[in-house]
């Protein structure tokens, strides 16, 4: 993500490395060739959509698990 023109800003800038790692993991699992040089102009739109969709799915899953853990701990008091 050398030239990131996205208007989305991370609340925690340190999360960028974790999100990039997740992006590469998802692409590899889906069998999509992902250029690590920062240029992604040769990727198909459907592939970038699949990667983004899977990342979103995972992030939602992580948040749900975290919330479920917090609610079960709150019931212990």
C-alpha positions in Angstrom: 0.0 0.0 0.0 2.6 2.5 -1.1 0.2 5.1 -2.4 -2.8 4.8 -0.2 -5.3 7.4 -1.3 -8.1 6.0 0.8 -10.1 8.4 2.9 -10.4 5.8 5.6 -8.1 6.5 8.5 -7.1 3.9 11.1 -7.9 4.8 14.6 -4.7 3.0 15.7 -2.0 3.6 13.1 0.0 0.6 14.4 -2.8 -1.6 13.0 -1.7 -1.0 9.4 0.9 -3.8 9.6 -1.6 -6.3 11.0 -4.2 -5.4 8.3 -1.6 -5.7 5.6 -0.6 -9.1 6.9 -4.2 -10.2 7.0 -4.6 -9.0 3.4 -1.7 -11.2 2.2 -2.9 -14.2 4.3 -6.4 -14.0 2.8 -5.1 -13.6 -0.7 -2.9 -16.6 -0.3 -5.7 -18.7 1.1 -7.9 -17.8 -1.8 -5.1 -18.6 -4.3 -4.9 -15.0 -5.5 -1.5 -13.8 -6.7 -0.9 -10.6 -4.7 2.0 -8.3 -5.7 4.0 -7.2 -2.6 5.7 -4.4 -4.5 2.7 -2.1 -3.9 1.4 -2.1 -7.4 -2.0 -3.7 -7.7 -3.2 -2.3 -11.0 -3.1 -5.7 -12.7 -5.5 -7.3 -10.2 -9.0 -8.2 -11.2 -11.8 -6.3 -9.5 -13.5 -9.5 -8.5 -10.3 -10.7 -6.8 -9.8 -7.5 -4.8 -13.5 -7.7 -3.8 -13.1 -11.3 -2.6 -10.0 -10.3 -0.6 -11.8 -7.3 1.0 -15.0 -9.3 1.7 -13.0 -12.0 3.4 -11.1 -9.5 5.5 -14.3 -7.9 6.6 -15.8 -11.3 7.5 -12.8 -12.1 9.6 -12.8 -8.7 11.4 -16.5 -9.1 12.2 -15.9 -12.6 13.5 -13.0 -11.3 15.7 -15.2 -8.5 17.0 -18.1 -10.9 17.8 -15.7 -13.2 19.6 -14.3 -10.4 21.6 -17.8 -9.0 22.5 -18.9 -12.5 23.4 -15.9 -12.9 25.7 -16.6 -9.6 27.4 -20.3 -10.3 27.9 -19.5 -13.7 29.5 -17.0 -12.1 31.8 -19.4 -9.4 32.8 -21.9 -12.0 34.0 -19.4 -13.3 36.5 -19.5 -10.3 38.7 
